Amino acid sequence: MTSSFKGFDIFGSGPHQFSYGEQSRRIVSLATLAQDVTQEGTLEFGNYELRVFVRGRLVAGNESAMRGLRDAIVAQVDASVGSGILKDSYGQEWSTMKLISFEEFGAVSRGRELSVGYAAEFGQLASG
C-alpha cells in the first residue's frame, strides 16, 4: 500500500515516514486572560487541530523529474487548494487534511539519482 494525498502519490519517490504533532487541549490560565496574577484557575478552549508530519527524501532520475516532484507538492500548499484525505503506507487515513507547509533540507545529493530531504506538515484545520 502506498501513501497518498488526495489520491496522488506525492511522496512515493523515496523513503518517508509519518508522525503526529502535539495532541492536546488548549488550556489558558485565567490570570493571563484577566492580566491579574492573583486570578486562579484555567479555561479550556478545545483541542488543538490535528497535525501530521511527513519527513523523507524526494528521489528523481534527473533535474526535470526532481522539479516535477517539487512542483506537484508545492501546488498543494496554496491556500486556495481544498482539503483531502491523507493516507500513510500502513492504511491509516486522515480526512479533511490540508498541506500547510513543505520545506526541503540540505542540498540535492547527486549520484546515480538526485535526492533531497524534506518535511511536510498537514493539518486538519477547523477553518476548513
N, C-alpha and C positions, 0 to 999 in steps of 0.2 A: 504494500500500500504506500502511495506517495503522499507527501504533504502538499497542500494547495491553499490558495486564497482565491475565493470566488471561482473555483474550478480550474484556475491557472496554476501550473507547476512552476512558480516563480523562484523557488529555492532549490529545485531538484538538480541543478548543475553540479553541486558539490555537497560535501558533508555539512549538516546543520543540526541544531538542537533547539528545543523549545524549553522555556522556563516561565514561571509566573512572576509577576511583580508583587508588590505588597498587597496582601488581602487582609483588610482590617476595617474598622469603623472610624468615622470622623468624630473625634471627641475634642471638644473645646472647653477650656476652663471658663467658668463664669467670671473669674477675676479678670481674664483677658477681655472678655466682651464688655464688662462694666468698667474696665480700666480702673479697677479698685482691688488692690492686693488683699484686702480683708474679706472679699466676697468668696464664700466657699462653694464647692460643687462644680459639676460639669454638665454640659449638654451634649447629647448625641445627635449628629446630623446625618445619619445614614451610613451606608457602606461606601468605601472608595470604589471607583469604577475599576472593573477588571482590566488588568494589563497582562499581555502575553508577549514575551520577547523571543525572537528567533536570532540565533547567532550562528555564523558559519562562514563558508567560503564560496564565492562565485567562481566557477571554473569554465573556461572557454578555450577553443582552439585557436582563435585569432582576435585581433583588436575589434574587428567588426562584430563578431559574436559577443564579445565582452560588452560592447556598447549596447547591443540589443538586450542583453540580460539586465543591465543597469536601467535602461530606458523603460523596460516592462515593469520594473519595481517602482521606480520614481514616479511613473504615471499614476500609480495608485495612491501616492501621498497627497495629491491635490485635494484641497478641502471640498471641492465640488463633486468628488467621486463618492458614490454611495457605499454603504456598508455591505458586508458579505460574510460568508462562512469561511472560517479559518480551520484547517484540518492539519493535524500532525500525522506523522507516518505510522502511528500506532492506532489510529482510528478516533482519537479524541477530537471533538468538534466544538467550536465556539461560534455562536451565531451573532449577527449584527455587529461584527468587528470592523474597525477602520484601521488602515495603516497610518499611523501617526507620524513616524519618523523612520528614516533609513540613513545609515551612516557607514561609510567604508573605513576600514582601519589599515593603515600601512600602505606601502607601495605595492603595485601589482607585481607579483612574482612571475618571472619569465623563464620558463623551461620548455618542456615539450608542449605544455599548455600554459595558459595565463590563469592566474588566480589572485583573488583579493579577499581579505576578511571583511565581514560586515556585521552590523547589528540592526535589527528592525524591531520597532515597537508597535504593537497593535493594541487598540483599546476598544472596550465596549462602552461607548460614550452615552451618558444619559441624554445628551442633546440630540442624539440620533446620528 
